[in-house]
Amino acid sequence: MVDLVEEQFDAVIRINPSPDSSLVGRCFARDRLVVVAAPGLAVPAPGAVRPVPGIVASTFQPGPWNLDQGRLILEPIPRLRFSSFLMIRDAALAGGGAALIPQSIAGHHLARGELVQWGVLTGAEPALWVLHTSRRLAAPKVRAFVDFMCARYPDMALVLEG
């Protein structure tokens, strides 16, 4: 995490930033967290909490993945840990287990049938914000960048990347 003032940055993009009285900004895009797996991994039946082999982030904290308002509740058993959502996605593509990742980085693989979506995580929506220092008037280049980012995502949906 950079300190915009101390390190002389004009702006920063953060996911679900904590409130900070020294920064202001705008949310420009939203995503969804989805559980995906390779087609060969059987989708657990709805009902009780179901253990599944999980590919998780290095910051993973044990706990269930509540999908689609409780339709399916999974208990991931970590098999692989990675520091990057792209590595998590690639491990899921290789059949390593179920993975909880942003839909935007799984989209093309889902469309091609290389991954299967098991559900959407309930109560979690990644929001991307462009932030800058809370000076009264932002520099023209900062205003231009904020406007550009908001114009790039007019419906606030991320473009699916593969």
Protein Blocks (a to p, Z undefined) as FASTA:
>chain_A
ZZfklnopabdcdehiaddfkbgcddfbdcdddddddfklccddehidddddddddfklc
cddddeehhlaccddddfbdcfbfklmmmmmmnonaccdddfklmmmmmmnopaccfbdc
ehiacdddddddfbfbacfklmmmmmmmmmmmmnopacddZZ
